Amino acid sequence: MDVIRPANRGDVSALGREFLLQVVIGQWFMVFASFLIMMTAGVTYMFSLYSKDIKSIFGYDQTILNLISFCKDLGANVGVLSGVINEFMPPWVVLSIGAVLNLFGYLMIWLILTKRIGTPQLWQICFYLCIRMNSQTFSNTTSLIPCVKNFPQNRGIVLGILKGYAGWLPTVISLVVLPSIRYTKVIRQTNEVKVFNNVMYISLGLAGFLMILIIVQQKVAFTHNEYVGSAVAMIILLFLPLVVVFAIEFKLWKSKELEINEATPSVSAQSPISKTTNSLTEEDQPASWWKNVFSPPKRGDDYTILQSICSLNMITFLIVAMCRFGGSLTAIDNLSQIGSSYGYPMVSIRTCVSLLSTWNYLGRVAAGCVSDIVLQKYKFPCPLPAHSDPHSIMCRSSYHSS
């Protein structure tokens, strides 16, 4: 049966508002909002670009610079605080705290480097960088965990895309999308994989565009108009997933209108969003964070943060992460010094850092997709395809369905 069309402009306007409301509070816009949050989260790779400034402005030697980078990495990788807060507070609170920490850390580092405040002591620089980088754990927690729980069947590709989007936009966006990040009732949709694949293709296009742009910029001096044009193209690609969100929500809206019309053809169409906006039922809510700390559920069920901390599996993950990722972080933090020791110009070093971020994105997306494929088709465990991010491994394992 065809959808009953409204009789006048007022009805059209009302249906338009209903559809827009469905989009904004729907699962898919929540995923897009999570992409935006990860863009604002920032990444640790940029440290090598301004580490030389810190070194020259304050006269530090390499030993002190290594101490500063250690504090930065400590803040970026110790996310227990954000996890504990997430156990008993809604996601918007966690995200708000992360946004405040991000703004504070960036602001203080900027004031220091531009000499707008007095010369700080070493511990202050270490503290500001640690705070700034720790805000990244709040963004990760707020973005990754709701998406994993809302789309448990496709968590690999979700995590890969989310982590790939890290670090491209200003912090203020986190505050704009605060209401969109939440837990929703899990509703399995037949075309979930297709939607995520479409988003992944867009993100791959963005990564390819940025890689080409970075390489070309090293060879050719851009004019003002060329910079503006490339910025516009990048922004379009960044927000293109929103088109995918509107498309899938429109299909859902039409299908619900058909169901309503077939069930009650004599009654005007009711709100089509009631089934998808239900919050988690009481039985779906996680257990209180302080209960059963030393009595974890069976493997595959949800753990509280304290159960995870006391879990042998989590301790093993932590040790592996410390041994595996410490070396790569050290190399990334010292890319500028490594390039300078070989006599490379600063423009080449900046290009290398930018390309590293792009290649890291490709690795994260590929690992997320591959891990889902080997899990669903071949029943291999998630950690088998070595993932590029320890937080993603832990997040997937914590919410791995039995």
KEKE-3310 file (N, C-alpha, C; in steps of 0.2 Angstrom, whole numbers, plus 5000, padded with zeros to 4 digits):
npx = (5004:5003:5011:5001:4999:5001:4988:4990:5001:5004:5004:5014:5025:5024:5027:5040:5046:5045:5052:5065:5067:5067:5079:5089:5088:5091:5099:5109:5113:5119:5130:5136:5138:5147:5158:5162:5166:5177:5185:5188:5195:5209:5226:5241:5251:5255:5264:5278:5279:5278:5287:5301:5299:5296:5308:5318:5313:5313:5325:5328:5335:5337:5334:5325:5315:5311:5305:5294:5287:5284:5275:5265:5261:5257:5246:5238:5235:5231:5216:5208:5201:5191:5184:5179:5170:5161:5154:5144:5139:5130:5134:5135:5140:5153:5158:5158:5167:5178:5179:5181:5194:5201:5201:5207:5220:5225:5224:5233:5245:5246:5247:5259:5269:5267:5272:5263:5261:5270:5286:5284:5287:5295:5287:5274:5272:5273:5262:5251:5251:5249:5236:5229:5231:5224:5211:5208:5205:5193:5185:5187:5181:5168:5163:5167:5162:5147:5144:5149:5140:5128:5128:5132:5135:5143:5155:5168:5171:5165:5173:5185:5183:5179:5191:5199:5195:5201:5206:5204:5196:5190:5188:5175:5165:5162:5154:5143:5137:5133:5120:5117:5124:5122:5116:5106:5092:5096:5093:5093:5097:5095:5103:5114:5128:5130:5128:5138:5149:5147:5150:5163:5169:5168:5176:5188:5190:5192:5204:5212:5212:5217:5230:5235:5234:5243:5256:5256:5257:5270:5277:5272:5269:5255:5242:5231:5218:5218:5221:5209:5200:5204:5202:5188:5184:5189:5181:5168:5170:5172:5159:5151:5146:5135:5125:5123:5117:5105:5099:5097:5089:5078:5073:5070:5060:5050:5046:5041:5030:5022:5020:5012:5001:4996:4991:4982:4973:4964:4968:4978:4995:5006:5019:5034:5045:5045:5049:5063:5069:5069:5075:5088:5081:5078:5084:5093:5103:5119:5126:5128:5142:5150:5147:5150:5164:5174:5168:5167:5156:5153:5164:5162:5151:5145:5157:5159:5169:5177:5177:5184:5196:5201:5202:5210:5211:5211:5222:5232:5230:5234:5247:5252:5249:5257:5270:5269:5265:5273:5285:5282:5276:5286:5295:5286:5285:5298:5300:5303:5315:5322:5321:5328:5341:5345:5346:5334:5323:5312:5299:5298:5298:5286:5277:5280:5275:5261:5258:5260:5249:5239:5242:5241:5227:5222:5227:5220:5207:5207:5211:5200:5190:5195:5196:5183:5179:5187:5182:5168:5167:5177:5178:5189:5198:5196:5208:5218:5220:5232:5228:5228:5227:5226:5216:5205:5206:5203:5191:5183:5184:5179:5165:5162:5151:5145)
npy = (4994:5011:5025:5036:5052:5069:5081:5095:5110:5112:5099:5093:5101:5097:5083:5084:5089:5079:5069:5075:5075:5061:5058:5065:5060:5047:5030:5031:5044:5046:5038:5045:5057:5052:5050:5063:5067:5059:5065:5077:5073:5073:5068:5059:5060:5072:5078:5078:5088:5100:5098:5102:5116:5117:5112:5122:5134:5133:5128:5115:5099:5083:5073:5078:5082:5069:5065:5074:5069:5057:5059:5065:5053:5045:5051:5050:5036:5031:5027:5025:5033:5039:5028:5024:5034:5034:5022:5025:5037:5047:5046:5060:5067:5062:5066:5079:5082:5078:5087:5099:5097:5095:5108:5115:5110:5112:5126:5130:5125:5132:5146:5145:5142:5153:5163:5170:5169:5168:5160:5143:5130:5114:5103:5109:5110:5096:5092:5099:5094:5081:5082:5087:5077:5066:5070:5064:5051:5052:5056:5044:5034:5039:5039:5026:5015:5017:5015:5002:4995:4998:4993:4979:4968:4972:4977:4978:4984:4996:5001:5002:5012:5023:5025:5028:5041:5049:5065:5078:5090:5105:5106:5111:5105:5093:5098:5102:5091:5084:5080:5069:5058:5043:5028:5016:5005:4990:4986:4976:4978:4974:4979:4985:4982:4986:5000:5004:5000:5010:5021:5019:5018:5032:5037:5032:5038:5051:5049:5046:5058:5067:5062:5063:5077:5081:5076:5083:5096:5097:5097:5108:5125:5131:5142:5155:5153:5140:5134:5137:5130:5117:5115:5117:5105:5095:5097:5094:5081:5076:5078:5071:5058:5061:5062:5048:5045:5052:5045:5032:5033:5039:5029:5020:5028:5028:5015:5013:5021:5014:5003:5008:5013:5002:4995:5004:5011:5021:5030:5045:5046:5041:5045:5040:5035:5029:5016:5015:5023:5020:5019:5010:4995:4991:4978:4978:4988:4991:4982:4989:4998:4995:4983:4965:4965:4956:4945:4941:4941:4927:4924:4935:4941:4957:4967:4976:4992:4990:4976:4973:4979:4971:4959:4945:4944:4957:4963:4955:4960:4974:4973:4967:4978:4988:4983:4982:4994:5004:5006:5010:5022:5029:5030:5038:5050:5055:5058:5070:5073:5062:5064:5076:5073:5066:5076:5081:5093:5104:5104:5092:5084:5087:5083:5069:5066:5069:5060:5048:5048:5046:5034:5026:5027:5020:5007:5005:5005:4994:4984:4983:4979:4967:4959:4957:4950:4938:4933:4931:4923:4913:4911:4915:4922:4939:4946:4941:4946:4958:4972:4990:4998:4998:5002:4999:4985:4981:4986:4979:4966:4967:4968:4957:4946:4931)
npz = (5000:4996:5004:5014:5009:5015:5016:5015:5016:5029:5035:5028:5033:5046:5045:5040:5051:5060:5054:5054:5067:5070:5063:5071:5084:5081:5080:5070:5067:5079:5078:5068:5075:5084:5075:5073:5086:5088:5078:5084:5095:5094:5092:5097:5088:5084:5092:5089:5080:5087:5097:5095:5096:5109:5115:5110:5114:5128:5131:5133:5135:5126:5135:5144:5136:5132:5144:5145:5134:5138:5149:5142:5134:5145:5149:5138:5137:5149:5154:5165:5174:5165:5162:5174:5178:5167:5171:5180:5176:5163:5146:5141:5151:5153:5141:5142:5152:5146:5135:5142:5148:5137:5131:5141:5142:5129:5128:5138:5134:5122:5127:5134:5124:5115:5124:5132:5145:5160:5161:5163:5176:5174:5178:5177:5163:5159:5166:5160:5147:5150:5155:5144:5134:5141:5140:5128:5131:5137:5126:5118:5126:5127:5114:5108:5116:5118:5104:5101:5110:5105:5092:5091:5083:5073:5078:5075:5062:5065:5076:5069:5059:5068:5076:5066:5062:5071:5077:5069:5069:5078:5096:5100:5094:5100:5111:5104:5099:5111:5116:5107:5110:5117:5125:5116:5113:5107:5090:5078:5061:5044:5034:5040:5039:5026:5027:5035:5027:5017:5024:5027:5014:5011:5020:5017:5004:5009:5016:5006:4998:5007:5008:4995:4994:5004:4998:4986:4991:4996:4984:4977:4978:4985:4981:4988:4985:4981:4993:5000:4991:4993:5007:5007:5000:5008:5020:5015:5012:5025:5031:5023:5027:5033:5024:5021:5033:5033:5022:5026:5037:5031:5023:5034:5040:5030:5029:5041:5041:5031:5038:5048:5041:5035:5046:5053:5043:5042:5051:5054:5050:5063:5075:5069:5076:5088:5091:5089:5098:5111:5127:5135:5143:5160:5163:5153:5157:5163:5178:5194:5197:5208:5213:5215:5212:5213:5208:5193:5178:5166:5153:5139:5143:5149:5158:5173:5177:5187:5189:5177:5179:5189:5183:5176:5162:5158:5164:5158:5145:5147:5151:5139:5130:5135:5133:5119:5112:5117:5112:5098:5101:5106:5095:5086:5094:5092:5079:5073:5078:5073:5059:5058:5062:5051:5042:5035:5029:5038:5032:5025:5036:5042:5033:5033:5046:5044:5034:5041:5050:5041:5036:5047:5050:5039:5043:5054:5050:5041:5050:5058:5050:5045:5057:5060:5049:5050:5063:5061:5050:5051:5064:5072:5086:5091:5094:5086:5072:5072:5081:5078:5089:5107:5115:5107:5106:5119:5121:5112:5116:5129:5126:5119:5112:5118)
capx = (5000:5007:5011:4996:5002:4998:4984:4992:5008:5005:5005:5021:5030:5024:5030:5047:5049:5045:5058:5071:5068:5070:5086:5093:5088:5091:5105:5114:5115:5123:5136:5139:5141:5154:5164:5164:5169:5184:5189:5190:5199:5216:5230:5247:5257:5257:5269:5285:5279:5280:5292:5307:5298:5297:5315:5321:5310:5315:5332:5328:5339:5333:5332:5319:5310:5308:5301:5288:5283:5281:5269:5260:5258:5254:5239:5234:5234:5228:5209:5204:5196:5185:5180:5175:5165:5156:5150:5139:5136:5128:5139:5136:5144:5160:5161:5158:5173:5184:5180:5184:5201:5205:5202:5212:5227:5227:5225:5239:5251:5247:5249:5266:5273:5267:5275:5258:5261:5277:5290:5282:5291:5295:5281:5268:5272:5271:5255:5246:5251:5245:5229:5227:5230:5220:5205:5207:5202:5186:5182:5186:5176:5161:5162:5167:5157:5140:5143:5150:5134:5122:5129:5136:5136:5147:5159:5175:5171:5163:5179:5190:5181:5179:5198:5202:5193:5203:5210:5204:5192:5190:5184:5169:5160:5160:5149:5137:5134:5132:5114:5116:5128:5118:5114:5099:5090:5099:5089:5097:5094:5098:5107:5119:5135:5130:5128:5145:5153:5147:5154:5170:5171:5169:5182:5194:5191:5195:5211:5216:5212:5222:5237:5237:5235:5250:5261:5257:5259:5277:5280:5269:5266:5248:5239:5226:5212:5219:5220:5202:5196:5206:5198:5181:5183:5190:5175:5163:5171:5171:5152:5147:5143:5128:5120:5121:5113:5098:5096:5095:5084:5072:5070:5066:5054:5045:5044:5036:5024:5019:5017:5006:4995:4993:4988:4977:4973:4960:4971:4984:5002:5008:5026:5037:5051:5044:5052:5070:5071:5068:5081:5089:5077:5081:5088:5099:5107:5125:5126:5131:5150:5153:5144:5153:5170:5178:5164:5165:5152:5156:5167:5158:5146:5148:5160:5160:5175:5181:5178:5189:5203:5203:5201:5216:5212:5212:5229:5236:5229:5237:5254:5254:5249:5263:5276:5269:5264:5277:5291:5280:5275:5293:5297:5282:5286:5304:5301:5306:5323:5325:5322:5333:5347:5346:5346:5328:5320:5306:5293:5298:5296:5279:5274:5280:5270:5254:5257:5259:5242:5234:5243:5238:5220:5221:5228:5215:5201:5208:5211:5193:5186:5198:5195:5176:5178:5189:5178:5161:5167:5182:5178:5196:5197:5197:5215:5222:5223:5235:5225:5233:5225:5225:5209:5200:5206:5200:5184:5180:5184:5174:5159:5162:5146:5147)
capy = (5000:5017:5029:5041:5058:5074:5085:5102:5111:5111:5092:5092:5103:5093:5077:5085:5090:5072:5065:5077:5073:5054:5058:5068:5055:5040:5027:5032:5050:5045:5036:5051:5062:5049:5052:5070:5068:5057:5071:5082:5071:5075:5062:5061:5060:5079:5081:5079:5094:5106:5096:5106:5122:5117:5111:5128:5140:5133:5126:5108:5094:5077:5069:5082:5081:5062:5065:5077:5065:5051:5062:5065:5046:5043:5054:5048:5029:5029:5029:5022:5038:5040:5022:5024:5039:5031:5017:5028:5044:5046:5048:5067:5070:5060:5070:5086:5083:5077:5093:5104:5095:5096:5115:5118:5108:5115:5133:5132:5124:5138:5151:5144:5142:5160:5167:5175:5168:5167:5154:5138:5125:5108:5099:5112:5108:5089:5092:5102:5090:5075:5083:5088:5070:5062:5071:5059:5045:5053:5056:5038:5031:5041:5037:5019:5011:5017:5012:4995:4992:4999:4989:4973:4963:4975:4982:4978:4990:5002:5003:5004:5019:5028:5026:5031:5048:5053:5071:5082:5095:5108:5103:5114:5100:5089:5101:5103:5084:5081:5076:5064:5052:5039:5021:5015:4998:4987:4984:4973:4980:4969:4983:4988:4981:4990:5007:5005:5000:5016:5026:5017:5021:5039:5039:5030:5043:5057:5048:5046:5065:5070:5059:5066:5084:5082:5075:5088:5102:5097:5099:5114:5130:5132:5149:5156:5150:5133:5131:5137:5125:5110:5115:5115:5098:5091:5098:5091:5074:5075:5078:5067:5052:5063:5060:5041:5044:5054:5041:5026:5035:5040:5022:5017:5032:5026:5008:5013:5024:5009:4998:5011:5014:4995:4993:5008:5015:5027:5035:5048:5043:5043:5046:5033:5034:5026:5009:5015:5028:5017:5019:5003:4993:4990:4972:4980:4992:4988:4982:4994:4998:4993:4976:4959:4967:4950:4939:4944:4936:4923:4927:4936:4946:4964:4968:4983:4994:4987:4969:4973:4980:4965:4953:4942:4945:4964:4964:4953:4965:4980:4971:4967:4985:4992:4981:4982:5000:5009:5007:5014:5029:5033:5032:5043:5056:5057:5058:5076:5073:5057:5068:5082:5069:5064:5082:5082:5099:5103:5103:5085:5080:5088:5078:5062:5065:5069:5054:5043:5048:5043:5027:5023:5027:5014:5001:5004:5002:4987:4979:4982:4975:4960:4956:4955:4944:4931:4931:4929:4918:4908:4910:4916:4927:4946:4949:4937:4951:4963:4978:4995:5002:4994:5003:4995:4978:4980:4988:4974:4960:4968:4968:4952:4942:4924)
capz = (5000:4996:5010:5013:5008:5018:5012:5014:5017:5036:5036:5025:5038:5052:5044:5040:5058:5063:5051:5056:5074:5070:5062:5076:5090:5079:5081:5064:5069:5085:5075:5064:5080:5087:5071:5074:5092:5086:5074:5089:5100:5094:5092:5100:5083:5082:5097:5086:5076:5091:5102:5094:5099:5117:5116:5109:5118:5135:5132:5136:5131:5124:5141:5147:5131:5133:5150:5143:5130:5143:5153:5137:5132:5151:5149:5132:5137:5155:5154:5170:5176:5161:5162:5180:5177:5162:5174:5184:5173:5156:5141:5140:5157:5152:5135:5144:5156:5141:5131:5146:5149:5130:5130:5146:5140:5123:5130:5142:5130:5117:5131:5135:5118:5113:5129:5135:5152:5162:5160:5168:5178:5170:5180:5174:5156:5159:5169:5155:5142:5152:5155:5137:5131:5145:5137:5123:5134:5138:5120:5116:5130:5125:5107:5106:5120:5115:5097:5102:5113:5100:5086:5094:5078:5068:5082:5072:5057:5069:5080:5064:5057:5073:5077:5060:5061:5076:5077:5063:5070:5084:5102:5101:5091:5106:5115:5100:5099:5117:5117:5103:5112:5122:5124:5113:5113:5101:5085:5072:5055:5039:5030:5044:5036:5020:5029:5038:5022:5013:5027:5026:5007:5011:5024:5012:5000:5013:5018:4999:4996:5011:5006:4989:4995:5007:4994:4981:4994:4997:4978:4973:4982:4984:4981:4993:4982:4981:5000:5001:4988:4996:5013:5006:4998:5014:5024:5011:5013:5032:5033:5018:5030:5036:5018:5022:5039:5031:5017:5029:5041:5027:5022:5040:5041:5025:5030:5047:5038:5028:5043:5052:5037:5034:5053:5054:5037:5043:5056:5051:5052:5069:5075:5067:5079:5095:5092:5089:5103:5117:5131:5138:5148:5166:5163:5149:5160:5167:5185:5198:5196:5215:5215:5212:5209:5212:5205:5186:5174:5162:5148:5134:5146:5151:5165:5176:5176:5193:5187:5172:5182:5193:5178:5173:5155:5157:5166:5152:5139:5149:5150:5131:5127:5138:5129:5112:5110:5120:5107:5093:5103:5107:5088:5084:5097:5091:5072:5072:5080:5069:5053:5059:5062:5044:5038:5032:5030:5042:5028:5024:5043:5043:5028:5036:5051:5041:5031:5046:5052:5036:5035:5053:5048:5034:5046:5059:5047:5039:5055:5061:5045:5045:5063:5060:5044:5053:5068:5059:5045:5053:5071:5075:5091:5089:5095:5081:5068:5077:5080:5079:5095:5112:5118:5103:5108:5125:5120:5108:5121:5135:5124:5114:5113:5118)
cpx = (5004:5006:5006:5000:4998:4994:4986:4999:5009:5007:5012:5026:5030:5028:5038:5050:5050:5051:5064:5072:5070:5077:5091:5094:5089:5098:5111:5117:5120:5130:5140:5142:5147:5159:5166:5168:5176:5188:5191:5194:5206:5220:5237:5253:5259:5263:5276:5285:5281:5285:5299:5306:5299:5304:5319:5319:5313:5322:5333:5332:5334:5330:5325:5313:5307:5303:5294:5284:5280:5275:5263:5257:5255:5247:5235:5232:5231:5221:5205:5199:5190:5181:5176:5169:5159:5152:5144:5136:5135:5134:5140:5140:5151:5162:5162:5165:5179:5185:5183:5192:5205:5206:5207:5219:5229:5229:5231:5245:5252:5249:5257:5270:5273:5269:5270:5258:5269:5280:5288:5288:5290:5288:5275:5267:5270:5264:5250:5246:5248:5238:5226:5226:5225:5213:5203:5204:5195:5182:5181:5181:5169:5159:5162:5162:5150:5139:5144:5143:5128:5122:5134:5139:5141:5153:5166:5175:5169:5169:5184:5189:5182:5187:5201:5201:5197:5208:5210:5200:5192:5186:5177:5163:5158:5154:5143:5133:5132:5126:5113:5119:5125:5118:5107:5098:5093:5093:5093:5093:5098:5103:5113:5126:5135:5131:5135:5150:5153:5151:5161:5173:5172:5175:5189:5195:5194:5202:5215:5217:5217:5229:5239:5239:5242:5256:5262:5259:5266:5280:5278:5267:5259:5246:5234:5220:5212:5218:5213:5198:5198:5202:5191:5179:5184:5183:5169:5163:5170:5163:5148:5144:5136:5123:5118:5116:5106:5095:5094:5089:5077:5069:5067:5060:5048:5042:5039:5030:5019:5016:5011:5000:4992:4989:4982:4976:4969:4962:4977:4990:5004:5016:5030:5044:5051:5048:5060:5073:5071:5075:5082:5084:5081:5086:5094:5104:5113:5124:5130:5139:5153:5151:5149:5159:5174:5174:5162:5160:5156:5159:5163:5152:5149:5151:5159:5167:5180:5182:5184:5196:5206:5203:5208:5217:5214:5219:5233:5236:5234:5245:5256:5254:5255:5269:5275:5269:5269:5283:5288:5278:5281:5296:5293:5284:5293:5305:5304:5313:5326:5326:5327:5340:5350:5347:5340:5326:5314:5299:5292:5296:5289:5275:5274:5275:5263:5253:5256:5252:5238:5235:5240:5231:5219:5222:5223:5208:5201:5208:5204:5189:5189:5196:5187:5175:5181:5185:5171:5162:5171:5182:5185:5194:5199:5205:5220:5225:5225:5232:5230:5232:5223:5218:5204:5200:5202:5192:5180:5179:5180:5167:5158:5156:5148:5143)
cpy = (5006:5021:5035:5048:5064:5078:5092:5103:5111:5104:5090:5095:5099:5086:5078:5086:5083:5068:5068:5075:5065:5054:5060:5063:5048:5037:5029:5039:5050:5042:5041:5056:5059:5050:5059:5071:5065:5062:5076:5080:5072:5068:5064:5062:5067:5082:5082:5085:5100:5104:5101:5113:5122:5116:5118:5133:5139:5130:5119:5104:5088:5073:5072:5081:5074:5062:5068:5073:5059:5053:5062:5058:5043:5045:5051:5040:5027:5031:5026:5027:5039:5034:5022:5028:5037:5026:5020:5035:5043:5049:5056:5070:5068:5064:5077:5087:5082:5084:5099:5103:5096:5104:5118:5116:5111:5123:5134:5130:5130:5144:5151:5145:5150:5165:5172:5174:5167:5160:5149:5134:5119:5104:5102:5110:5101:5088:5094:5097:5083:5076:5084:5081:5065:5064:5066:5053:5046:5053:5048:5034:5033:5039:5029:5014:5011:5014:5005:4992:4993:4995:4983:4968:4966:4980:4983:4984:4996:5005:5006:5011:5024:5030:5030:5039:5052:5059:5075:5089:5099:5105:5105:5109:5095:5092:5101:5096:5081:5077:5070:5057:5049:5032:5020:5007:4995:4984:4982:4975:4976:4973:4987:4988:4986:4998:5008:5005:5007:5021:5025:5019:5028:5041:5037:5035:5050:5055:5048:5053:5068:5068:5062:5073:5085:5081:5081:5095:5103:5099:5105:5119:5132:5140:5149:5152:5143:5130:5131:5131:5118:5109:5113:5108:5094:5091:5094:5083:5072:5074:5074:5061:5054:5062:5053:5041:5046:5049:5034:5028:5037:5034:5019:5021:5030:5019:5008:5016:5019:5004:5001:5012:5007:4993:4997:5013:5021:5032:5038:5045:5045:5043:5040:5031:5031:5020:5010:5020:5026:5017:5011:5001:4992:4984:4973:4984:4988:4987:4988:4993:4995:4986:4971:4961:4960:4944:4941:4939:4932:4927:4928:4941:4952:4964:4975:4985:4991:4980:4969:4974:4974:4958:4951:4944:4953:4966:4961:4958:4972:4978:4971:4974:4989:4990:4982:4989:5006:5011:5011:5021:5033:5035:5038:5050:5059:5058:5065:5076:5068:5060:5073:5078:5067:5070:5084:5089:5098:5102:5095:5081:5081:5083:5071:5061:5065:5062:5048:5043:5045:5036:5023:5022:5020:5007:5000:5001:4995:4982:4978:4978:4967:4956:4953:4949:4938:4929:4928:4923:4912:4907:4911:4922:4934:4948:4946:4942:4957:4970:4984:5000:4998:4995:5000:4988:4977:4981:4982:4968:4961:4967:4962:4947:4935:4920)
cpz = (5000:5002:5009:5013:5012:5013:5011:5017:5025:5038:5034:5030:5044:5051:5043:5046:5061:5060:5053:5063:5074:5068:5067:5082:5088:5080:5076:5065:5075:5083:5072:5070:5083:5082:5072:5081:5091:5082:5079:5094:5100:5094:5094:5095:5082:5087:5093:5082:5080:5097:5101:5096:5106:5118:5115:5113:5125:5136:5134:5132:5129:5129:5144:5142:5131:5139:5149:5139:5133:5146:5148:5135:5138:5151:5144:5133:5144:5156:5159:5173:5172:5161:5169:5180:5173:5165:5177:5182:5166:5152:5140:5145:5155:5146:5137:5148:5151:5137:5136:5147:5143:5129:5135:5144:5134:5124:5133:5138:5125:5121:5132:5129:5115:5118:5132:5142:5154:5161:5165:5170:5174:5172:5178:5167:5155:5162:5164:5149:5144:5153:5148:5134:5135:5143:5132:5125:5135:5131:5117:5119:5128:5118:5106:5110:5118:5108:5097:5105:5108:5094:5087:5088:5073:5072:5078:5067:5060:5072:5075:5061:5062:5075:5072:5059:5066:5074:5071:5064:5077:5090:5102:5099:5096:5110:5111:5100:5105:5118:5113:5105:5118:5120:5121:5114:5106:5096:5079:5066:5049:5035:5034:5041:5030:5021:5031:5032:5018:5017:5027:5019:5007:5015:5020:5007:5003:5014:5011:4997:5000:5009:5000:4990:4999:5003:4989:4985:4995:4990:4975:4979:4981:4985:4987:4991:4982:4988:5002:4998:4991:5003:5012:5004:5004:5019:5021:5013:5021:5034:5028:5021:5032:5030:5019:5028:5037:5026:5021:5034:5037:5025:5028:5041:5036:5027:5036:5045:5035:5033:5047:5048:5035:5040:5054:5048:5038:5048:5052:5054:5059:5069:5074:5071:5086:5096:5092:5094:5110:5121:5133:5143:5154:5166:5158:5152:5164:5174:5188:5198:5203:5217:5212:5209:5208:5210:5198:5183:5170:5156:5142:5136:5148:5158:5167:5176:5181:5192:5182:5175:5186:5189:5176:5166:5154:5159:5161:5146:5141:5148:5143:5128:5129:5134:5122:5109:5112:5115:5101:5095:5104:5100:5085:5087:5095:5083:5070:5073:5075:5062:5053:5059:5055:5039:5034:5033:5034:5038:5026:5030:5044:5039:5030:5041:5049:5038:5035:5049:5047:5035:5041:5053:5044:5038:5051:5056:5044:5044:5058:5056:5045:5051:5063:5055:5047:5059:5066:5054:5047:5060:5075:5080:5088:5089:5089:5076:5072:5076:5081:5085:5101:5115:5114:5105:5114:5125:5117:5113:5126:5133:5119:5116:5113:5113)
residu = (MET:ASP:VAL:ILE:ARG:PRO:ALA:ASN:ARG:GLY:ASP:VAL:SER:ALA:LEU:GLY:ARG:GLU:PHE:LEU:LEU:GLN:VAL:VAL:ILE:GLY:GLN:TRP:PHE:MET:VAL:PHE:ALA:SER:PHE:LEU:ILE:MET:MET:THR:ALA:GLY:VAL:THR:TYR:MET:PHE:SER:LEU:TYR:SER:LYS:ASP:ILE:LYS:SER:ILE:PHE:GLY:TYR:ASP:GLN:THR:ILE:LEU:ASN:LEU:ILE:SER:PHE:CYS:LYS:ASP:LEU:GLY:ALA:ASN:VAL:GLY:VAL:LEU:SER:GLY:VAL:ILE:ASN:GLU:PHE:MET:PRO:PRO:TRP:VAL:VAL:LEU:SER:ILE:GLY:ALA:VAL:LEU:ASN:LEU:PHE:GLY:TYR:LEU:MET:ILE:TRP:LEU:ILE:LEU:THR:LYS:ARG:ILE:GLY:THR:PRO:GLN:LEU:TRP:GLN:ILE:CYS:PHE:TYR:LEU:CYS:ILE:ARG:MET:ASN:SER:GLN:THR:PHE:SER:ASN:THR:THR:SER:LEU:ILE:PRO:CYS:VAL:LYS:ASN:PHE:PRO:GLN:ASN:ARG:GLY:ILE:VAL:LEU:GLY:ILE:LEU:LYS:GLY:TYR:ALA:GLY:TRP:LEU:PRO:THR:VAL:ILE:SER:LEU:VAL:VAL:LEU:PRO:SER:ILE:ARG:TYR:THR:LYS:VAL:ILE:ARG:GLN:THR:ASN:GLU:VAL:LYS:VAL:PHE:ASN:ASN:VAL:MET:TYR:ILE:SER:LEU:GLY:LEU:ALA:GLY:PHE:LEU:MET:ILE:LEU:ILE:ILE:VAL:GLN:GLN:LYS:VAL:ALA:PHE:THR:HIS:ASN:GLU:TYR:VAL:GLY:SER:ALA:VAL:ALA:MET:ILE:ILE:LEU:LEU:PHE:LEU:PRO:LEU:VAL:VAL:VAL:PHE:ALA:ILE:GLU:PHE:LYS:LEU:TRP:LYS:SER:LYS:GLU:LEU:GLU:ILE:ASN:GLU:ALA:THR:PRO:SER:VAL:SER:ALA:GLN:SER:PRO:ILE:SER:LYS:THR:THR:ASN:SER:LEU:THR:GLU:GLU:ASP:GLN:PRO:ALA:SER:TRP:TRP:LYS:ASN:VAL:PHE:SER:PRO:PRO:LYS:ARG:GLY:ASP:ASP:TYR:THR:ILE:LEU:GLN:SER:ILE:CYS:SER:LEU:ASN:MET:ILE:THR:PHE:LEU:ILE:VAL:ALA:MET:CYS:ARG:PHE:GLY:GLY:SER:LEU:THR:ALA:ILE:ASP:ASN:LEU:SER:GLN:ILE:GLY:SER:SER:TYR:GLY:TYR:PRO:MET:VAL:SER:ILE:ARG:THR:CYS:VAL:SER:LEU:LEU:SER:THR:TRP:ASN:TYR:LEU:GLY:ARG:VAL:ALA:ALA:GLY:CYS:VAL:SER:ASP:ILE:VAL:LEU:GLN:LYS:TYR:LYS:PHE:PRO:CYS:PRO:LEU:PRO:ALA:HIS:SER:ASP:PRO:HIS:SER:ILE:MET:CYS:ARG:SER:SER:TYR:HIS:SER:SER)
# end
